[in-house]
């Protein structure tokens, strides 16, 4: 099995890749991002399990007009991790006809997923298939509970997480924005939790920010918002809440210009992270003068 690299350096094609840890709020100068740096969050890496990533933006591989468009979007996004559906990849395909041909695995970590699975057994079987095919022992675990909403079946998800963790998988489960479910998944051994921002592919943006705040405040593992982002401001809002990353596919792949949207998402994730780390001002009911009211000339 090919072991993907531990990505500790910025994506060479991205002048300003995103980075970040699961820590929250302002920190010491030693770890605080330098906004004047070409890579302002380089000193603030994201760590999941035993790997370090220089981007907080995780990107999908489906729904693009072509593999070439997908590759261009990945480069523009600065991502260092992409997710691929095990059941939708022709592992026998070779050359340019293979999806994997268009992903530079020396620079981008491959995260297989179990999209299309509706039972714990099916998801477990699919994860094993991905590992046996040499993709990775990491898995973005999906167990869908409803065909129309594509909401997860959390009971089956927790069951599958327990089994796969015991088998040595690094499990990142896609789940509801439910603090209890996220806590149970972390207790079951998940390396990160991936609550939805809105239904998959809906583009509705962050629908329940308070739940995400609760999940992050209680989390013992990184929190990555997965699904529902529609445009760059949605990604920035998610990051300003303090989550550790954002995963998206349709928002980029379905855009009129996927590469341009990918670049916008890259900068939005960086901006949201920097804003969160900087610390926003308190909200007030009334105005507050932005200039000093004492020591004025002529008074």
C-alpha positions in Angstrom: 0.0 0.0 0.0 1.3 3.4 -0.9 1.6 5.7 2.1 0.8 9.3 1.3 3.3 11.9 2.4 3.2 13.8 5.7 2.4 17.3 4.2 4.4 19.7 6.3 5.3 22.3 3.6 3.1 24.7 1.7 1.6 23.6 -1.6 4.3 24.8 -4.1 1.7 26.1 -6.5 -0.2 28.1 -3.9 1.4 31.4 -2.7 -0.7 31.5 0.4 -1.9 28.0 1.5 -4.0 27.7 4.6 -2.7 26.2 7.8 -4.0 25.9 11.3 -4.3 23.9 14.5 -7.2 22.7 16.5 -6.4 25.3 19.2 -8.9 28.1 19.6 -8.4 31.9 20.1 -5.5 34.2 20.4 -2.2 32.6 21.4 1.4 33.6 22.1 3.5 35.3 19.5 5.4 32.1 18.9 2.4 30.4 17.4 0.3 33.4 16.3 0.0 33.8 12.5 2.1 36.6 10.9 -0.3 38.5 8.7 2.6 40.1 6.8 4.0 36.7 5.8 3.3 35.3 2.3 1.9 32.4 4.2 0.3 34.0 7.2 -0.8 30.9 9.0 2.4 28.8 8.5 3.2 28.8 12.2 -0.3 27.5 13.0 -0.5 24.0 11.5 -3.5 21.7 11.4 -2.8 18.3 12.9 -5.1 15.3 12.5 -3.9 12.0 14.0 -0.2 11.7 13.0 -0.3 14.1 10.0 0.3 17.8 9.7 -1.5 19.8 6.9 -0.7 23.2 5.6 -4.2 23.8 4.4 -7.5 23.9 6.2 -9.4 23.5 3.0 -10.3 19.9 2.0 -11.7 19.5 -1.5 -13.7 16.8 -3.3 -13.1 15.2 -6.7 -16.7 14.7 -8.0 -19.0 16.6 -10.3 -16.3 18.5 -12.2 -16.7 19.0 -16.0 -13.4 17.2 -16.6 -10.4 15.8 -14.7 -8.4 18.7 -16.1 -10.8 21.2 -14.6 -10.7 19.3 -11.3 -6.9 19.4 -11.2 -6.8 23.1 -11.9 -9.3 23.7 -9.1 -7.2 21.7 -6.7 -4.1 23.7 -7.5 -5.9 27.0 -7.2 -7.4 26.0 -3.8 -4.0 25.3 -2.3 -5.4 22.2 -0.7 -3.2 19.5 0.6 -6.0 16.9 1.1 -8.7 15.8 -1.3 -11.4 13.2 -0.8 -12.4 10.5 -3.3 -15.4 8.1 -3.3 -14.1 4.6 -3.2 -17.2 3.2 -4.9 -17.1 5.7 -7.7 -13.5 5.3 -8.8 -12.5 2.8 -11.4 -9.4 1.4 -9.8 -8.6 -0.5 -12.9 -8.4 2.6 -15.1 -5.0 3.6 -16.3 -3.4 6.9 -17.6 -5.5 10.0 -18.2 -8.7 7.9 -17.9 -8.1 7.4 -14.2 -9.2 10.0 -11.7 -6.1 9.2 -9.6 -3.8 10.1 -12.5 -4.9 13.8 -12.1 -4.0 13.9 -8.3 -0.4 14.5 -7.4 -0.1 12.3 -4.4 3.4 13.6 -3.6 1.7 16.9 -2.7 -1.9 16.1 -2.0 -3.1 13.6 0.6 -5.8 11.2 -0.6 -8.8 10.7 1.8 -11.0 7.9 0.6 -14.7 8.2 1.5 -17.6 5.8 1.8 -20.2 7.9 -0.1 -23.2 5.9 -1.3 -23.2 3.6 1.8 -26.5 3.2 3.7 -25.5 0.7 6.3 -22.6 0.3 8.7 -21.6 -3.0 7.1 -21.5 -1.5 3.7 -19.4 1.4 4.9 -17.0 -0.9 6.7 -16.7 -3.1 3.6 -16.0 0.0 1.4 -13.4 1.3 3.8 -11.6 -2.0 3.7 -11.7 -2.0 -0.1 -10.1 1.4 -0.3 -7.3 0.3 2.0 -6.7 -3.0 0.2 -6.6 -1.1 -3.1 -3.7 1.0 -1.8 -5.6 4.3 -1.3 -5.1 4.8 2.4 -5.9 3.6 5.9 -7.7 6.9 6.4 -11.4 7.2 5.6 -14.0 9.9 5.5 -16.8 7.7 6.9 -20.3 8.3 5.5 -23.3 6.2 6.4 -26.4 7.9 4.9 -29.7 7.5 6.7 -32.1 9.2 4.2 -31.9 9.3 0.4 -33.6 12.7 0.0 -31.8 14.8 2.7 -28.6 12.7 2.7 -28.4 13.2 6.4 -26.2 10.7 8.2 -27.5 7.7 10.2 -25.6 8.5 13.4 -26.3 5.2 15.1 -24.8 3.2 12.3 -22.0 5.8 11.9 -20.9 5.3 15.5 -21.0 1.5 15.1 -18.9 1.7 12.0 -16.4 4.1 13.6 -15.8 1.7 16.5 -15.2 -1.2 14.1 -12.8 0.6 11.8 -10.8 2.2 14.6 -10.2 -1.2 16.0 -9.0 -2.3 12.6 -6.4 0.5 12.5 -8.2 3.0 10.3 -8.0 6.8 10.9 -11.7 7.7 10.8 -13.1 11.1 10.0 -16.9 10.7 10.2 -19.4 12.9 8.4 -22.2 13.6 10.9 -25.1 16.0 11.8 -24.4 19.3 13.6 -25.3 17.4 16.8 -23.0 18.0 19.8 -24.0 14.6 21.3 -23.3 12.7 18.2 -19.9 14.4 17.8 -19.0 13.6 21.3 -19.9 9.9 20.9 -18.0 9.7 17.7 -14.9 11.1 19.3 -15.3 8.7 22.2 -15.5 5.9 19.7 -12.1 6.9 18.4 -12.7 9.3 15.5 -9.6 11.3 14.7 -11.8 14.3 13.8 -15.5 15.0 13.5 -17.1 16.5 10.4 -20.5 18.0 11.2 -22.5 19.4 8.3 -23.1 23.1 7.8 -26.2 22.3 5.7 -27.4 19.4 3.5 -24.9 18.0 1.0 -24.8 20.1 -2.2 -27.5 22.5 -1.0 -25.2 25.6 -0.9 -27.3 27.0 1.9 -24.3 28.0 4.0 -24.0 27.6 7.8 -27.5 27.0 9.1 -26.8 26.4 12.8 -23.7 28.3 13.9 -24.6 27.9 17.6 -24.4 24.1 17.4 -21.0 24.3 15.7 -19.8 26.6 18.5 -21.0 24.0 21.0 -19.4 21.2 19.1 -16.1 23.0 18.9 -16.1 24.1 22.6 -16.6 20.4 23.7 -14.4 18.7 21.0 -11.3 16.7 21.9 -10.5 16.3 18.3 -10.4 18.7 15.3 -13.8 19.8 13.9 -14.2 20.1 10.1 -17.4 21.5 8.6 -18.4 19.2 5.9 -21.2 20.0 3.4 -23.5 23.0 2.7 -21.0 25.7 1.7 -22.1 27.6 -1.3 -19.7 30.5 -1.7 -16.6 32.0 -0.2 -18.4 34.0 2.6 -19.9 30.7 3.9 -16.4 29.3 4.3 -15.2 32.4 6.1 -18.2 32.3 8.5 -17.4 28.7 9.3 -13.8 29.5 10.1 -14.7 32.5 12.1 -16.6 30.2 14.4 -13.3 28.6 15.3 -13.7 25.2 13.5 -10.5 23.6 12.3 -11.3 23.3 8.6 -13.9 23.2 5.9 -14.6 20.4 3.4 -16.4 21.2 0.1 -17.0 19.8 -3.3 -20.2 21.1 -5.1 -19.5 24.8 -4.3 -16.3 24.6 -6.3 -17.1 21.9 -8.9 -20.5 23.4 -9.7 -19.3 27.0 -10.0 -19.2 28.7 -13.4 -15.4 28.9 -13.1 -14.3 26.2 -10.6 -10.6 27.3 -10.5 -11.6 30.9 -9.6 -14.1 29.7 -7.0 -11.4 27.4 -5.5 -9.0 30.4 -5.2 -11.8 32.4 -3.5 -12.4 29.5 -1.1 -8.7 29.4 -0.3 -8.6 33.0 0.6 -11.9 32.9 2.5 -10.6 30.0 4.7 -7.4 32.0 5.4 -9.3 35.1 6.2 -11.8 33.3 8.5 -9.0 31.7 10.4 -7.0 34.9 10.8 -10.1 36.7 12.0 -10.9 34.0 14.5 -7.3 34.0 15.9 -7.2 37.8 16.0 -10.4 38.0 18.1 -13.4 40.1 16.9 -14.7 43.1 18.8 -17.7 42.8 21.0 -21.1 43.6 19.5 -22.8 46.7 20.9 -26.4 48.0 20.7 -25.3 51.6 20.2 -22.6 53.4 18.4 -19.1 53.9 19.8 -16.9 56.7 18.4 -13.9 55.3 16.5 -11.8 58.4 17.4 -10.7 59.4 20.9 -13.2 61.7 22.7 -10.6 63.2 25.1 -7.6 65.4 24.4 -9.2 67.1 21.4 -7.6 70.2 19.9 -9.3 73.4 21.0 -10.9 71.8 24.1 
